[in-house]
């Protein structure tokens, strides 16, 4: 998964010339959060109750990377 995310980031900044990419993961989803951190995304904050999962609402961690950030 880490290599797939790296490839998408390279494509988004290279081919599509995006300036910013955001990634969200549930606060309790350690594996997804680890991928974001390994690739170099920075944690920017938490959106409370932002995603519904069945009858529950989950808090989501927001990560972002800018084209100018080191990779």
CHARMM-style PDB file with segment names, atoms N, HN, CA, C and O in Angstrom:
ATOM      1  N   UNK     1       0.821  -1.181   0.000  1.00  0.00      PROA
ATOM      2  CA  UNK     1       0.000   0.000   0.000  1.00  0.00      PROA
ATOM      3  C   UNK     1       0.874   1.257   0.000  1.00  0.00      PROA
ATOM      4  O   UNK     1       0.560   2.236  -0.678  1.00  0.00      PROA
ATOM      5  N   UNK     2       1.956   1.226   0.752  1.00  0.00      PROA
ATOM      6  HN  UNK     2       2.210   0.431   1.302  1.00  0.00      PROA
ATOM      7  CA  UNK     2       2.832   2.388   0.809  1.00  0.00      PROA
ATOM      8  C   UNK     2       3.373   2.738  -0.573  1.00  0.00      PROA
ATOM      9  O   UNK     2       3.392   3.908  -0.954  1.00  0.00      PROA
ATOM     10  N   UNK     3       3.808   1.740  -1.320  1.00  0.00      PROA
ATOM     11  HN  UNK     3       3.792   0.789  -1.011  1.00  0.00      PROA
ATOM     12  CA  UNK     3       4.339   1.997  -2.663  1.00  0.00      PROA
ATOM     13  C   UNK     3       3.252   2.509  -3.603  1.00  0.00      PROA
ATOM     14  O   UNK     3       3.523   3.356  -4.455  1.00  0.00      PROA
ATOM     15  N   UNK     4       2.034   2.011  -3.460  1.00  0.00      PROA
ATOM     16  HN  UNK     4       1.814   1.324  -2.768  1.00  0.00      PROA
ATOM     17  CA  UNK     4       0.925   2.487  -4.288  1.00  0.00      PROA
ATOM     18  C   UNK     4       0.627   3.956  -3.996  1.00  0.00      PROA
ATOM     19  O   UNK     4       0.399   4.735  -4.922  1.00  0.00      PROA
ATOM     20  N   UNK     5       0.625   4.338  -2.735  1.00  0.00      PROA
ATOM     21  HN  UNK     5       0.810   3.706  -1.983  1.00  0.00      PROA
ATOM     22  CA  UNK     5       0.371   5.730  -2.375  1.00  0.00      PROA
ATOM     23  C   UNK     5       1.501   6.609  -2.880  1.00  0.00      PROA
ATOM     24  O   UNK     5       1.247   7.708  -3.373  1.00  0.00      PROA
ATOM     25  N   UNK     6       2.749   6.152  -2.770  1.00  0.00      PROA
ATOM     26  HN  UNK     6       2.956   5.259  -2.370  1.00  0.00      PROA
ATOM     27  CA  UNK     6       3.878   6.925  -3.305  1.00  0.00      PROA
ATOM     28  C   UNK     6       3.729   7.150  -4.806  1.00  0.00      PROA
ATOM     29  O   UNK     6       3.986   8.247  -5.302  1.00  0.00      PROA
ATOM     30  N   UNK     7       3.315   6.111  -5.526  1.00  0.00      PROA
ATOM     31  HN  UNK     7       3.107   5.220  -5.123  1.00  0.00      PROA
ATOM     32  CA  UNK     7       3.133   6.231  -6.972  1.00  0.00      PROA
ATOM     33  C   UNK     7       2.025   7.234  -7.296  1.00  0.00      PROA
ATOM     34  O   UNK     7       2.163   8.034  -8.221  1.00  0.00      PROA
ATOM     35  N   UNK     8       0.934   7.194  -6.544  1.00  0.00      PROA
ATOM     36  HN  UNK     8       0.822   6.544  -5.792  1.00  0.00      PROA
ATOM     37  CA  UNK     8      -0.153   8.147  -6.769  1.00  0.00      PROA
ATOM     38  C   UNK     8       0.277   9.580  -6.465  1.00  0.00      PROA
ATOM     39  O   UNK     8      -0.087  10.509  -7.186  1.00  0.00      PROA
ATOM     40  N   UNK     9       1.041   9.752  -5.413  1.00  0.00      PROA
ATOM     41  HN  UNK     9       1.337   8.997  -4.827  1.00  0.00      PROA
ATOM     42  CA  UNK     9       1.548  11.082  -5.055  1.00  0.00      PROA
ATOM     43  C   UNK     9       2.449  11.606  -6.173  1.00  0.00      PROA
ATOM     44  O   UNK     9       2.314  12.758  -6.587  1.00  0.00      PROA
ATOM     45  N   UNK    10       3.358  10.779  -6.661  1.00  0.00      PROA
ATOM     46  HN  UNK    10       3.468   9.843  -6.326  1.00  0.00      PROA
ATOM     47  CA  UNK    10       4.251  11.191  -7.750  1.00  0.00      PROA
ATOM     48  C   UNK    10       3.450  11.572  -8.995  1.00  0.00      PROA
ATOM     49  O   UNK    10       3.761  12.560  -9.659  1.00  0.00      PROA
ATOM     50  N   UNK    11       2.429  10.794  -9.306  1.00  0.00      PROA
ATOM     51  HN  UNK    11       2.176   9.990  -8.766  1.00  0.00      PROA
ATOM     52  CA  UNK    11       1.590  11.079 -10.467  1.00  0.00      PROA
ATOM     53  C   UNK    11       0.799  12.384 -10.269  1.00  0.00      PROA
ATOM     54  O   UNK    11       0.709  13.207 -11.180  1.00  0.00      PROA
ATOM     55  N   UNK    12       0.241  12.556  -9.090  1.00  0.00      PROA
ATOM     56  HN  UNK    12       0.315  11.887  -8.350  1.00  0.00      PROA
ATOM     57  CA  UNK    12      -0.571  13.744  -8.809  1.00  0.00      PROA
ATOM     58  C   UNK    12       0.262  15.024  -8.888  1.00  0.00      PROA
ATOM     59  O   UNK    12      -0.185  16.025  -9.448  1.00  0.00      PROA
ATOM     60  N   UNK    13       1.461  14.989  -8.333  1.00  0.00      PROA
ATOM     61  HN  UNK    13       1.824  14.176  -7.878  1.00  0.00      PROA
ATOM     62  CA  UNK    13       2.305  16.186  -8.369  1.00  0.00      PROA
ATOM     63  C   UNK    13       3.005  16.343  -9.722  1.00  0.00      PROA
ATOM     64  O   UNK    13       3.199  17.463 -10.193  1.00  0.00      PROA
ATOM     65  N   UNK    14       3.378  15.236 -10.340  1.00  0.00      PROA
ATOM     66  HN  UNK    14       3.220  14.326  -9.957  1.00  0.00      PROA
ATOM     67  CA  UNK    14       4.096  15.301 -11.602  1.00  0.00      PROA
ATOM     68  C   UNK    14       3.194  15.520 -12.800  1.00  0.00      PROA
ATOM     69  O   UNK    14       3.294  16.543 -13.476  1.00  0.00      PROA
ATOM     70  N   UNK    15       2.324  14.577 -13.064  1.00  0.00      PROA
ATOM     71  HN  UNK    15       2.243  13.745 -12.515  1.00  0.00      PROA
ATOM     72  CA  UNK    15       1.475  14.616 -14.253  1.00  0.00      PROA
ATOM     73  C   UNK    15       0.342  15.627 -14.117  1.00  0.00      PROA
ATOM     74  O   UNK    15       0.116  16.437 -15.016  1.00  0.00      PROA
ATOM     75  N   UNK    16      -0.362  15.579 -13.004  1.00  0.00      PROA
ATOM     76  HN  UNK    16      -0.179  14.920 -12.274  1.00  0.00      PROA
ATOM     77  CA  UNK    16      -1.517  16.464 -12.821  1.00  0.00      PROA
ATOM     78  C   UNK    16      -1.122  17.843 -12.307  1.00  0.00      PROA
ATOM     79  O   UNK    16      -1.928  18.772 -12.350  1.00  0.00      PROA
ATOM     80  N   UNK    17       0.103  17.984 -11.823  1.00  0.00      PROA
ATOM     81  HN  UNK    17       0.757  17.229 -11.788  1.00  0.00      PROA
ATOM     82  CA  UNK    17       0.636  19.249 -11.319  1.00  0.00      PROA
ATOM     83  C   UNK    17      -0.208  19.841 -10.178  1.00  0.00      PROA
ATOM     84  O   UNK    17      -0.399  21.054 -10.091  1.00  0.00      PROA
ATOM     85  N   UNK    18      -0.703  18.956  -9.313  1.00  0.00      PROA
ATOM     86  HN  UNK    18      -0.548  17.971  -9.384  1.00  0.00      PROA
ATOM     87  CA  UNK    18      -1.453  19.417  -8.144  1.00  0.00      PROA
ATOM     88  C   UNK    18      -0.511  20.128  -7.184  1.00  0.00      PROA
ATOM     89  O   UNK    18       0.694  19.880  -7.177  1.00  0.00      PROA
ATOM     90  N   UNK    19      -1.069  20.998  -6.391  1.00  0.00      PROA
ATOM     91  HN  UNK    19      -2.048  21.199  -6.397  1.00  0.00      PROA
ATOM     92  CA  UNK    19      -0.271  21.696  -5.377  1.00  0.00      PROA
ATOM     93  C   UNK    19      -0.407  21.043  -4.001  1.00  0.00      PROA
ATOM     94  O   UNK    19       0.525  21.085  -3.198  1.00  0.00      PROA
ATOM     95  N   UNK    20      -1.577  20.436  -3.726  1.00  0.00      PROA
ATOM     96  HN  UNK    20      -2.334  20.402  -4.378  1.00  0.00      PROA
ATOM     97  CA  UNK    20      -1.858  19.897  -2.395  1.00  0.00      PROA
ATOM     98  C   UNK    20      -2.650  18.606  -2.520  1.00  0.00      PROA
ATOM     99  O   UNK    20      -3.555  18.488  -3.347  1.00  0.00      PROA
ATOM    100  N   UNK    21      -2.292  17.639  -1.682  1.00  0.00      PROA
ATOM    101  HN  UNK    21      -1.557  17.734  -1.011  1.00  0.00      PROA
ATOM    102  CA  UNK    21      -3.028  16.375  -1.597  1.00  0.00      PROA
ATOM    103  C   UNK    21      -3.421  16.178  -0.141  1.00  0.00      PROA
ATOM    104  O   UNK    21      -2.600  16.359   0.758  1.00  0.00      PROA
ATOM    105  N   UNK    22      -4.672  15.809   0.092  1.00  0.00      PROA
ATOM    106  HN  UNK    22      -5.339  15.662  -0.638  1.00  0.00      PROA
ATOM    107  CA  UNK    22      -5.137  15.490   1.439  1.00  0.00      PROA
ATOM    108  C   UNK    22      -5.480  14.017   1.523  1.00  0.00      PROA
ATOM    109  O   UNK    22      -5.935  13.411   0.554  1.00  0.00      PROA
ATOM    110  N   UNK    23      -5.258  13.460   2.681  1.00  0.00      PROA
ATOM    111  HN  UNK    23      -4.888  13.953   3.469  1.00  0.00      PROA
ATOM    112  CA  UNK    23      -5.564  12.067   2.951  1.00  0.00      PROA
ATOM    113  C   UNK    23      -6.242  12.020   4.313  1.00  0.00      PROA
ATOM    114  O   UNK    23      -5.811  12.697   5.246  1.00  0.00      PROA
ATOM    115  N   UNK    24      -7.293  11.232   4.431  1.00  0.00      PROA
ATOM    116  HN  UNK    24      -7.644  10.682   3.673  1.00  0.00      PROA
ATOM    117  CA  UNK    24      -7.988  11.093   5.707  1.00  0.00      PROA
ATOM    118  C   UNK    24      -8.004   9.650   6.163  1.00  0.00      PROA
ATOM    119  O   UNK    24      -8.081   8.732   5.347  1.00  0.00      PROA
ATOM    120  N   UNK    25      -7.930   9.453   7.457  1.00  0.00      PROA
ATOM    121  HN  UNK    25      -7.867  10.199   8.120  1.00  0.00      PROA
ATOM    122  CA  UNK    25      -7.990   8.117   8.046  1.00  0.00      PROA
ATOM    123  C   UNK    25      -8.679   8.215   9.398  1.00  0.00      PROA
ATOM    124  O   UNK    25      -8.531   9.204  10.116  1.00  0.00      PROA
ATOM    125  N   UNK    26      -9.427   7.183   9.731  1.00  0.00      PROA
ATOM    126  HN  UNK    26      -9.547   6.379   9.148  1.00  0.00      PROA
ATOM    127  CA  UNK    26     -10.058   7.145  11.052  1.00  0.00      PROA
ATOM    128  C   UNK    26      -8.973   7.183  12.120  1.00  0.00      PROA
ATOM    129  O   UNK    26      -7.909   6.588  11.950  1.00  0.00      PROA
ATOM    130  N   UNK    27      -9.239   7.873  13.206  1.00  0.00      PROA
ATOM    131  HN  UNK    27     -10.104   8.356  13.344  1.00  0.00      PROA
ATOM    132  CA  UNK    27      -8.230   8.016  14.256  1.00  0.00      PROA
ATOM    133  C   UNK    27      -7.767   6.660  14.782  1.00  0.00      PROA
ATOM    134  O   UNK    27      -6.617   6.519  15.198  1.00  0.00      PROA
ATOM    135  N   UNK    28      -8.641   5.673  14.766  1.00  0.00      PROA
ATOM    136  HN  UNK    28      -9.575   5.788  14.428  1.00  0.00      PROA
ATOM    137  CA  UNK    28      -8.290   4.352  15.269  1.00  0.00      PROA
ATOM    138  C   UNK    28      -7.683   3.424  14.229  1.00  0.00      PROA
ATOM    139  O   UNK    28      -7.375   2.273  14.540  1.00  0.00      PROA
ATOM    140  N   UNK    29      -7.504   3.897  13.002  1.00  0.00      PROA
ATOM    141  HN  UNK    29      -7.754   4.832  12.749  1.00  0.00      PROA
ATOM    142  CA  UNK    29      -6.979   3.059  11.936  1.00  0.00      PROA
ATOM    143  C   UNK    29      -5.460   3.239  11.843  1.00  0.00      PROA
ATOM    144  O   UNK    29      -4.958   4.014  11.029  1.00  0.00      PROA
ATOM    145  N   UNK    30      -4.754   2.513  12.688  1.00  0.00      PROA
ATOM    146  HN  UNK    30      -5.162   1.884  13.350  1.00  0.00      PROA
ATOM    147  CA  UNK    30      -3.303   2.665  12.802  1.00  0.00      PROA
ATOM    148  C   UNK    30      -2.574   2.327  11.504  1.00  0.00      PROA
ATOM    149  O   UNK    30      -1.578   2.971  11.178  1.00  0.00      PROA
ATOM    150  N   UNK    31      -3.042   1.345  10.770  1.00  0.00      PROA
ATOM    151  HN  UNK    31      -3.852   0.821  11.035  1.00  0.00      PROA
ATOM    152  CA  UNK    31      -2.350   0.951   9.535  1.00  0.00      PROA
ATOM    153  C   UNK    31      -2.420   2.042   8.468  1.00  0.00      PROA
ATOM    154  O   UNK    31      -1.413   2.358   7.834  1.00  0.00      PROA
ATOM    155  N   UNK    32      -3.601   2.615   8.269  1.00  0.00      PROA
ATOM    156  HN  UNK    32      -4.419   2.359   8.783  1.00  0.00      PROA
ATOM    157  CA  UNK    32      -3.732   3.683   7.276  1.00  0.00      PROA
ATOM    158  C   UNK    32      -2.948   4.918   7.693  1.00  0.00      PROA
ATOM    159  O   UNK    32      -2.334   5.582   6.858  1.00  0.00      PROA
ATOM    160  N   UNK    33      -2.970   5.219   8.960  1.00  0.00      PROA
ATOM    161  HN  UNK    33      -3.469   4.679   9.638  1.00  0.00      PROA
ATOM    162  CA  UNK    33      -2.211   6.371   9.455  1.00  0.00      PROA
ATOM    163  C   UNK    33      -0.719   6.157   9.270  1.00  0.00      PROA
ATOM    164  O   UNK    33       0.007   7.098   8.951  1.00  0.00      PROA
ATOM    165  N   UNK    34      -0.252   4.928   9.467  1.00  0.00      PROA
ATOM    166  HN  UNK    34      -0.842   4.163   9.726  1.00  0.00      PROA
ATOM    167  CA  UNK    34       1.166   4.627   9.287  1.00  0.00      PROA
ATOM    168  C   UNK    34       1.593   4.797   7.829  1.00  0.00      PROA
ATOM    169  O   UNK    34       2.695   5.275   7.560  1.00  0.00      PROA
ATOM    170  N   UNK    35       0.734   4.411   6.893  1.00  0.00      PROA
ATOM    171  HN  UNK    35      -0.161   4.022   7.112  1.00  0.00      PROA
ATOM    172  CA  UNK    35       1.052   4.592   5.476  1.00  0.00      PROA
ATOM    173  C   UNK    35       1.225   6.080   5.177  1.00  0.00      PROA
ATOM    174  O   UNK    35       2.207   6.478   4.550  1.00  0.00      PROA
ATOM    175  N   UNK    36       0.286   6.888   5.617  1.00  0.00      PROA
ATOM    176  HN  UNK    36      -0.512   6.565   6.126  1.00  0.00      PROA
ATOM    177  CA  UNK    36       0.367   8.331   5.378  1.00  0.00      PROA
ATOM    178  C   UNK    36       1.669   8.906   5.933  1.00  0.00      PROA
ATOM    179  O   UNK    36       2.325   9.713   5.274  1.00  0.00      PROA
ATOM    180  N   UNK    37       2.035   8.495   7.125  1.00  0.00      PROA
ATOM    181  HN  UNK    37       1.502   7.839   7.659  1.00  0.00      PROA
ATOM    182  CA  UNK    37       3.237   9.020   7.762  1.00  0.00      PROA
ATOM    183  C   UNK    37       4.505   8.517   7.074  1.00  0.00      PROA
ATOM    184  O   UNK    37       5.472   9.268   6.950  1.00  0.00      PROA
ATOM    185  N   UNK    38       4.520   7.259   6.626  1.00  0.00      PROA
ATOM    186  HN  UNK    38       3.734   6.648   6.727  1.00  0.00      PROA
ATOM    187  CA  UNK    38       5.698   6.729   5.911  1.00  0.00      PROA
ATOM    188  C   UNK    38       5.935   7.463   4.596  1.00  0.00      PROA
ATOM    189  O   UNK    38       7.078   7.690   4.200  1.00  0.00      PROA
ATOM    190  N   UNK    39       4.853   7.829   3.926  1.00  0.00      PROA
ATOM    191  HN  UNK    39       3.924   7.645   4.247  1.00  0.00      PROA
ATOM    192  CA  UNK    39       4.971   8.502   2.636  1.00  0.00      PROA
ATOM    193  C   UNK    39       5.397   9.964   2.808  1.00  0.00      PROA
ATOM    194  O   UNK    39       5.925  10.574   1.879  1.00  0.00      PROA
ATOM    195  N   UNK    40       5.165  10.515   3.990  1.00  0.00      PROA
ATOM    196  HN  UNK    40       4.736  10.019   4.745  1.00  0.00      PROA
ATOM    197  CA  UNK    40       5.605  11.879   4.253  1.00  0.00      PROA
ATOM    198  C   UNK    40       4.500  12.900   4.418  1.00  0.00      PROA
ATOM    199  O   UNK    40       4.766  14.102   4.433  1.00  0.00      PROA
ATOM    200  N   UNK    41       3.256  12.439   4.542  1.00  0.00      PROA
ATOM    201  HN  UNK    41       3.041  11.462   4.530  1.00  0.00      PROA
ATOM    202  CA  UNK    41       2.158  13.356   4.798  1.00  0.00      PROA
ATOM    203  C   UNK    41       2.280  13.896   6.223  1.00  0.00      PROA
ATOM    204  O   UNK    41       2.759  13.206   7.122  1.00  0.00      PROA
ATOM    205  N   UNK    42       1.847  15.123   6.410  1.00  0.00      PROA
ATOM    206  HN  UNK    42       1.458  15.684   5.679  1.00  0.00      PROA
ATOM    207  CA  UNK    42       1.862  15.744   7.736  1.00  0.00      PROA
ATOM    208  C   UNK    42       0.455  15.748   8.319  1.00  0.00      PROA
ATOM    209  O   UNK    42      -0.520  16.053   7.632  1.00  0.00      PROA
ATOM    210  N   UNK    43       0.374  15.405   9.588  1.00  0.00      PROA
ATOM    211  HN  UNK    43       1.167  15.157  10.146  1.00  0.00      PROA
ATOM    212  CA  UNK    43      -0.918  15.457  10.280  1.00  0.00      PROA
ATOM    213  C   UNK    43      -1.306  16.911  10.510  1.00  0.00      PROA
ATOM    214  O   UNK    43      -0.516  17.694  11.038  1.00  0.00      PROA
ATOM    215  N   UNK    44      -2.523  17.270  10.113  1.00  0.00      PROA
ATOM    216  HN  UNK    44      -3.165  16.633   9.684  1.00  0.00      PROA
ATOM    217  CA  UNK    44      -2.968  18.657  10.246  1.00  0.00      PROA
ATOM    218  C   UNK    44      -4.072  18.843  11.273  1.00  0.00      PROA
ATOM    219  O   UNK    44      -4.282  19.953  11.761  1.00  0.00      PROA
ATOM    220  N   UNK    45      -4.766  17.790  11.602  1.00  0.00      PROA
ATOM    221  HN  UNK    45      -4.595  16.888  11.206  1.00  0.00      PROA
ATOM    222  CA  UNK    45      -5.826  17.941  12.585  1.00  0.00      PROA
ATOM    223  C   UNK    45      -6.811  16.796  12.534  1.00  0.00      PROA
ATOM    224  O   UNK    45      -6.628  15.829  11.794  1.00  0.00      PROA
ATOM    225  N   UNK    46      -7.864  16.918  13.336  1.00  0.00      PROA
ATOM    226  HN  UNK    46      -8.012  17.703  13.937  1.00  0.00      PROA
ATOM    227  CA  UNK    46      -8.890  15.881  13.427  1.00  0.00      PROA
ATOM    228  C   UNK    46     -10.247  16.509  13.136  1.00  0.00      PROA
ATOM    229  O   UNK    46     -10.605  17.540  13.705  1.00  0.00      PROA
ATOM    230  N   UNK    47     -10.988  15.874  12.247  1.00  0.00      PROA
ATOM    231  HN  UNK    47     -10.697  15.037  11.785  1.00  0.00      PROA
ATOM    232  CA  UNK    47     -12.382  16.264  11.993  1.00  0.00      PROA
ATOM    233  C   UNK    47     -13.251  15.343  12.836  1.00  0.00      PROA
ATOM    234  O   UNK    47     -13.267  14.130  12.627  1.00  0.00      PROA
ATOM    235  N   UNK    48     -13.966  15.917  13.780  1.00  0.00      PROA
ATOM    236  HN  UNK    48     -13.953  16.902  13.950  1.00  0.00      PROA
ATOM    237  CA  UNK    48     -14.770  15.122  14.703  1.00  0.00      PROA
ATOM    238  C   UNK    48     -16.037  14.627  14.027  1.00  0.00      PROA
ATOM    239  O   UNK    48     -16.680  15.353  13.268  1.00  0.00      PROA
ATOM    240  N   UNK    49     -16.386  13.373  14.317  1.00  0.00      PROA
ATOM    241  HN  UNK    49     -15.864  12.783  14.933  1.00  0.00      PROA
ATOM    242  CA  UNK    49     -17.622  12.770  13.797  1.00  0.00      PROA
ATOM    243  C   UNK    49     -17.822  13.052  12.305  1.00  0.00      PROA
ATOM    244  O   UNK    49     -18.899  13.481  11.892  1.00  0.00      PROA
ATOM    245  N   UNK    50     -16.809  12.816  11.519  1.00  0.00      PROA
ATOM    246  HN  UNK    50     -15.934  12.468  11.855  1.00  0.00      PROA
ATOM    247  CA  UNK    50     -16.889  13.209  10.105  1.00  0.00      PROA
ATOM    248  C   UNK    50     -17.243  12.068   9.161  1.00  0.00      PROA
ATOM    249  O   UNK    50     -17.534  12.309   7.989  1.00  0.00      PROA
ATOM    250  N   UNK    51     -17.224  10.841   9.645  1.00  0.00      PROA
ATOM    251  HN  UNK    51     -16.987  10.645  10.597  1.00  0.00      PROA
ATOM    252  CA  UNK    51     -17.564   9.721   8.771  1.00  0.00      PROA
ATOM    253  C   UNK    51     -18.453   8.736   9.516  1.00  0.00      PROA
ATOM    254  O   UNK    51     -18.173   8.345  10.649  1.00  0.00      PROA
ATOM    255  N   UNK    52     -19.511   8.354   8.857  1.00  0.00      PROA
ATOM    256  HN  UNK    52     -19.738   8.672   7.937  1.00  0.00      PROA
ATOM    257  CA  UNK    52     -20.436   7.398   9.467  1.00  0.00      PROA
ATOM    258  C   UNK    52     -20.011   5.979   9.120  1.00  0.00      PROA
ATOM    259  O   UNK    52     -19.703   5.669   7.969  1.00  0.00      PROA
ATOM    260  N   UNK    53     -20.000   5.138  10.121  1.00  0.00      PROA
ATOM    261  HN  UNK    53     -20.250   5.390  11.056  1.00  0.00      PROA
ATOM    262  CA  UNK    53     -19.665   3.727   9.961  1.00  0.00      PROA
ATOM    263  C   UNK    53     -20.746   2.933  10.681  1.00  0.00      PROA
ATOM    264  O   UNK    53     -20.677   2.742  11.895  1.00  0.00      PROA
ATOM    265  N   UNK    54     -21.745   2.471   9.933  1.00  0.00      PROA
ATOM    266  HN  UNK    54     -21.801   2.626   8.947  1.00  0.00      PROA
ATOM    267  CA  UNK    54     -22.891   1.828  10.568  1.00  0.00      PROA
ATOM    268  C   UNK    54     -23.673   2.859  11.355  1.00  0.00      PROA
ATOM    269  O   UNK    54     -24.082   3.886  10.813  1.00  0.00      PROA
ATOM    270  N   UNK    55     -23.880   2.585  12.634  1.00  0.00      PROA
ATOM    271  HN  UNK    55     -23.547   1.751  13.074  1.00  0.00      PROA
ATOM    272  CA  UNK    55     -24.587   3.528  13.493  1.00  0.00      PROA
ATOM    273  C   UNK    55     -23.642   4.466  14.234  1.00  0.00      PROA
ATOM    274  O   UNK    55     -24.088   5.321  14.999  1.00  0.00      PROA
ATOM    275  N   UNK    56     -22.352   4.311  14.011  1.00  0.00      PROA
ATOM    276  HN  UNK    56     -21.990   3.616  13.389  1.00  0.00      PROA
ATOM    277  CA  UNK    56     -21.353   5.111  14.717  1.00  0.00      PROA
ATOM    278  C   UNK    56     -20.784   6.208  13.826  1.00  0.00      PROA
ATOM    279  O   UNK    56     -20.805   6.096  12.600  1.00  0.00      PROA
ATOM    280  N   UNK    57     -20.281   7.257  14.444  1.00  0.00      PROA
ATOM    281  HN  UNK    57     -20.265   7.347  15.440  1.00  0.00      PROA
ATOM    282  CA  UNK    57     -19.569   8.320  13.752  1.00  0.00      PROA
ATOM    283  C   UNK    57     -18.108   8.256  14.167  1.00  0.00      PROA
ATOM    284  O   UNK    57     -17.798   8.121  15.351  1.00  0.00      PROA
ATOM    285  N   UNK    58     -17.220   8.352  13.200  1.00  0.00      PROA
ATOM    286  HN  UNK    58     -17.472   8.461  12.239  1.00  0.00      PROA
ATOM    287  CA  UNK    58     -15.790   8.248  13.464  1.00  0.00      PROA
ATOM    288  C   UNK    58     -15.106   9.600  13.284  1.00  0.00      PROA
ATOM    289  O   UNK    58     -15.459  10.385  12.403  1.00  0.00      PROA
ATOM    290  N   UNK    59     -14.129   9.848  14.134  1.00  0.00      PROA
ATOM    291  HN  UNK    59     -13.842   9.211  14.850  1.00  0.00      PROA
ATOM    292  CA  UNK    59     -13.262  11.008  13.959  1.00  0.00      PROA
ATOM    293  C   UNK    59     -12.221  10.655  12.900  1.00  0.00      PROA
ATOM    294  O   UNK    59     -11.722   9.531  12.856  1.00  0.00      PROA
ATOM    295  N   UNK    60     -11.900  11.627  12.049  1.00  0.00      PROA
ATOM    296  HN  UNK    60     -12.306  12.541  12.085  1.00  0.00      PROA
ATOM    297  CA  UNK    60     -10.941  11.398  10.981  1.00  0.00      PROA
ATOM    298  C   UNK    60      -9.724  12.309  11.156  1.00  0.00      PROA
ATOM    299  O   UNK    60      -9.866  13.509  11.393  1.00  0.00      PROA
ATOM    300  N   UNK    61      -8.538  11.732  11.038  1.00  0.00      PROA
ATOM    301  HN  UNK    61      -8.423  10.758  10.845  1.00  0.00      PROA
ATOM    302  CA  UNK    61      -7.303  12.508  11.039  1.00  0.00      PROA
ATOM    303  C   UNK    61      -7.084  12.993   9.618  1.00  0.00      PROA
ATOM    304  O   UNK    61      -7.197  12.217   8.670  1.00  0.00      PROA
ATOM    305  N   UNK    62      -6.772  14.266   9.467  1.00  0.00      PROA
ATOM    306  HN  UNK    62      -6.681  14.897  10.237  1.00  0.00      PROA
ATOM    307  CA  UNK    62      -6.482  14.845   8.159  1.00  0.00      PROA
ATOM    308  C   UNK    62      -4.969  14.976   8.016  1.00  0.00      PROA
ATOM    309  O   UNK    62      -4.293  15.567   8.859  1.00  0.00      PROA
ATOM    310  N   UNK    63      -4.458  14.408   6.927  1.00  0.00      PROA
ATOM    311  HN  UNK    63      -5.006  13.927   6.242  1.00  0.00      PROA
ATOM    312  CA  UNK    63      -3.048  14.540   6.565  1.00  0.00      PROA
ATOM    313  C   UNK    63      -2.974  15.304   5.259  1.00  0.00      PROA
ATOM    314  O   UNK    63      -3.893  15.228   4.443  1.00  0.00      PROA
ATOM    315  N   UNK    64      -1.893  16.037   5.050  1.00  0.00      PROA
ATOM    316  HN  UNK    64      -1.146  16.098   5.712  1.00  0.00      PROA
ATOM    317  CA  UNK    64      -1.718  16.749   3.787  1.00  0.00      PROA
ATOM    318  C   UNK    64      -0.254  16.756   3.387  1.00  0.00      PROA
ATOM    319  O   UNK    64       0.647  16.634   4.217  1.00  0.00      PROA
ATOM    320  N   UNK    65      -0.051  16.905   2.076  1.00  0.00      PROA
ATOM    321  HN  UNK    65      -0.783  17.004   1.402  1.00  0.00      PROA
ATOM    322  CA  UNK    65       1.282  17.054   1.518  1.00  0.00      PROA
ATOM    323  C   UNK    65       1.197  18.120   0.432  1.00  0.00      PROA
ATOM    324  O   UNK    65       0.251  18.143  -0.354  1.00  0.00      PROA
ATOM    325  N   UNK    66       2.193  19.002   0.396  1.00  0.00      PROA
ATOM    326  HN  UNK    66       2.961  18.983   1.035  1.00  0.00      PROA
ATOM    327  CA  UNK    66       2.277  20.020  -0.634  1.00  0.00      PROA
ATOM    328  C   UNK    66       3.335  19.616  -1.652  1.00  0.00      PROA
ATOM    329  O   UNK    66       4.260  18.865  -1.341  1.00  0.00      PROA
ATOM    330  N   UNK    67       3.190  20.118  -2.857  1.00  0.00      PROA
ATOM    331  HN  UNK    67       2.439  20.727  -3.111  1.00  0.00      PROA
ATOM    332  CA  UNK    67       4.163  19.815  -3.905  1.00  0.00      PROA
ATOM    333  C   UNK    67       5.554  20.289  -3.506  1.00  0.00      PROA
ATOM    334  O   UNK    67       6.556  19.738  -3.964  1.00  0.00      PROA
ATOM    335  N   UNK    68       5.618  21.297  -2.664  1.00  0.00      PROA
ATOM    336  HN  UNK    68       4.805  21.745  -2.292  1.00  0.00      PROA
ATOM    337  CA  UNK    68       6.910  21.847  -2.246  1.00  0.00      PROA
ATOM    338  C   UNK    68       7.517  21.129  -1.050  1.00  0.00      PROA
ATOM    339  O   UNK    68       8.662  21.399  -0.687  1.00  0.00      PROA
ATOM    340  N   UNK    69       6.774  20.223  -0.433  1.00  0.00      PROA
ATOM    341  HN  UNK    69       5.844  20.004  -0.728  1.00  0.00      PROA
ATOM    342  CA  UNK    69       7.297  19.460   0.710  1.00  0.00      PROA
ATOM    343  C   UNK    69       8.338  18.446   0.232  1.00  0.00      PROA
ATOM    344  O   UNK    69       8.206  17.887  -0.856  1.00  0.00      PROA
ATOM    345  N   UNK    70       9.364  18.209   1.036  1.00  0.00      PROA
ATOM    346  HN  UNK    70       9.472  18.663   1.920  1.00  0.00      PROA
ATOM    347  CA  UNK    70      10.341  17.170   0.672  1.00  0.00      PROA
ATOM    348  C   UNK    70       9.702  15.787   0.709  1.00  0.00      PROA
ATOM    349  O   UNK    70       8.865  15.498   1.564  1.00  0.00      PROA
ATOM    350  N   UNK    71      10.108  14.937  -0.231  1.00  0.00      PROA
ATOM    351  HN  UNK    71      10.788  15.171  -0.926  1.00  0.00      PROA
ATOM    352  CA  UNK    71       9.585  13.570  -0.289  1.00  0.00      PROA
ATOM    353  C   UNK    71      10.722  12.592  -0.244  1.00  0.00      PROA
ATOM    354  OT1 UNK    71      10.497  11.383  -0.282  1.00  0.00      PROA
TER     355      UNK     71
END
